[in-house]
């Protein structure tokens, strides 16, 4: 039988932040979509998801990339609601994604693990 790994306090906090961030972003999309209040709520959810990435730093690459994508989409939604300009939305969303990737060392993980990827 497979042994279950105990969660540390930081990992538990990361999973709680993940759940809270997804709930906040879902709430922002459901209630009053397209309003400034919805954009502000979405930004709050994106910040909480960025915290989840920080605390789940030793989890799988797919989970971390998914969290970064959700956080980036939340920031993009916030920027679009406040500016109504696609150019600024795209530029700032890319900047946030690059910042999160470099801050949390995903580039290093990809370089270390690329030899384990299947060859086609």
N, C-alpha and C positions, 0 to 999 in steps of 0.2 A: 504494500500500500504506500501511496505517496505521502510523505510528511508535509504537513501544512506549515508554512513559514509564518511566524508571528509577525504582526505589524509593529513597527516602532511607532513612537508618538508622532514623529514627523510624517511618516507614511499615512497614518490615520488622519492627521491634519490635512494632508494633501488630498486624500479621498473625500474628506468632508468639504474641502474647498472646491473640488471637482463637482460634487453634487450641488452645492450651493450656487456655483457659477452657472451650471446648466439650468438650474431652476430660475435664476434671475434672468438669464437670456431668454428662456422660454416664456416667462411672464412678460418680458418686454415686447416680445413678438405678438403675444396674444392680446394684451390690453393696449388699446389705442395705438395700433401700428402706424408708423409714419409721423408721429408727433415728436416734439422736442423731449417730452417726458420719457417716451419710449427710447429715444436715442440715449438719453442720460442713463436710464436703467441698463441699456445694453452695454454702455461703457463700463458701468460698475461690474457687470457680469464678466466682461472681458478682463478686467483687472483681477478679479477673483480667480479666473481660469489661469491667468499668468502666474499667480501665486501657487496654484495647484501644480503647474509645470515645475516650479522651483522646488517644491517639496516632494515631488515624485520623480526626482532626477535619476534614480537608479532603476526605474521601470523600463518597459520595452520602448523601443524607438517609435513604433507605430502609435502607441498611446500618447507619447509626448508630442509627436507631429500632429495628431488629431486635436490635442488640446491647444497647440499653437495655432492651428487652422481656425478653430472656433473662436479663440481670442482675437485673432486677426480679423475675422469676419465681424465680430462685435465692434471693434474699433472702426472698421470700414463703414458699418451701419451708422455709428455715431457721427463720423465725419460727414457722411452723405446727408444725414438729416440736418446737420447744422450748416452745411455749405451749399448743398444741392448742386455740387460740381463733381462730375465723375473723375476728372483729372486729379484733383486733390485727394479724392477718396482712394484711387488706385495708388498714387504715390505714397500716401501716408500708411496705407495698409501694407505695402511692400516694405516700407521702412520699419514698421512694427514687427513684421515677420522676420526680417533680417536681424533686427535687434534681439528678439527672443531666441532665435537660433544661435547667434553668437554668444549671447549671455549664458545660455544653459549648456553650452558645449556639445551641441548636436553634431556639429561639423567634425569634431574629434571622434565621436562615436561612429559616425559613418565611415570615416577613413580607417579606423581600427577594425571594423567588422566587414569591410567590403570584400575581403578574401573569403568569407564564409557564404557569400551569396551564390546561388546556383548559376552555373555558366550555361548559356543557351547557344 
